[in-house]
């Protein structure tokens, strides 16, 4: 009978230890969940900033539709300079500086 009480007492101590351990894990989990929410908010903010920067970088872009695949000169940059000189003859090459020119893909609905 005394050993039964001792075994029950040991079980009680083990249950207490498990409860304390569970409480510690629960606190740690709460901490991780809080950090996760903060990181998700920061991630959303950074994605918004990235999208804003990407959009701002396109502000100076000009899209010209109808440029033939093969230009007379074979040089797309020369073609674009000639195009703008034709549209605005008073522009000199010094007034009009191109960082780079490239062909964009065909719009998805242009099939």
Beta strands, then each sheet from edge to edge (+ up, - down):
end
